[in-house]
């Protein structure tokens, strides 16, 4: 694009890149097309609350890399990653002026999308802040869920933390992902016929779903395998208070996986994590979990 390209833009955290975000981007693209503008997304390296009030910052649904990948396939012309620290003190007008000086002619705000240190709320307030800048402000409509509730990142977090992976995926529009490297664990699974790949999630602020056993799709070295995954403390084989681990038994997997990159796509939560009185009871339960995973996948 030439330096003279003019843009319609949106600004936001875009955590999760869920169905509501895609709905907003579709509205952006439609309005931009009507005005002959290109499209641009301004988003942040992390949640703004990390800067404003770290103790209240939520865990993230997407790592920055995951968000960038989804933005690349969103159909917008370009996106800019902004360090929120660099703009935290700017008022809405100052930020509108800054975007205007970078070719933005239209800013589309979402139904709950706000920016500026002066904490403007209404569309009229944003339009007043933009007066004389040459930048138009429009507001997109809201995409609601089938039951009439809000479709936002907070609702997805609540679903994952309660163990409702299916609802989280419905709101996301895709299966929730955990990515990282396979690391060595205690290697107890292989002694009972269920070897596991232990995932060290690369994004340390990534939200881990509620403890339990999940049916997942594992992507490793470009291959997809069904996997049953335990998220939790392994109460049957580990000491009380052990840290949370993510252990995936890859159904049909072979060979040494240590040091390899793996992504788990969370499909469904099978059950709570349980403590069994014997290894034989644990093995019997794992056999049932394996069958349930294969039925789902």
Number of C-alpha atoms within 10 A of each C-alpha: 8 5 7 8 13 21 24 25 27 21 20 18 21 22 22 25 23 22 20 23 23 19 16 21 24 16 17 28 21 14 19 22 13 8 14 13 22 22 26 24 23 16 23 20 17 23 20 19 13 15 14 13 9 11 9 9 15 17 16 19 27 23 22 17 11 18 19 18 12 16 20 13 8 15 13 17 15 16 17 13 14 16 15 19 14 8 15 15 13 15 17 20 20 17 19 27 18 14 19 20 13 14 19 24 22 25 26 21 22 23 14 12 14 17 20 18 15 11 12 15 13 13 15 12 13 24 15 12 20 21 14 10 16 14 21 18 21 17 18 18 13 15 19 14 14 8 6 8 10 15 20 22 23 13 15 23 22 15 19 22 16 13 22 18 25 18 16 26 22 16 23 22 15 17 19 22 21 25 21 17 19 24 15 14 14 10 13 12 17 11 8 12 12 18 18 26 25 24 26 19 20 13 17 11 15 17 19 20 22 20 22 19 25 28 29 28 25 27 18 18 11 10 10 16 18 23 29 30 30 25 19 21 21 23 14 16 15 12 10 10 9 11 10 13 18 23 24 27 25 23 18 8 18 8 5 9 18 14 12 14 19 24 21 26 22 24 23 22 23 19 14 15 18 15 14 15 9 10 12 11 12 16 16 10 13 17 13 10 19 19 11 15 24 14 9 12 13
